[in-house]
Amino acid sequence: MIYYHFSEHIVNELYILKIIDSSHFLWVINRIKLVDKTD
């Protein structure tokens, strides 16, 4: 039971990291687009 709860926690952590990573990626893309427009 403890192991199951632990693995579930890891999955949640990875899911959260995935969300953060994807949003960060979009942010970087938007920054690049802004730089292209000004340049």
Long-range contacts (C-beta under 8 A, 24 or more apart in sequence): none
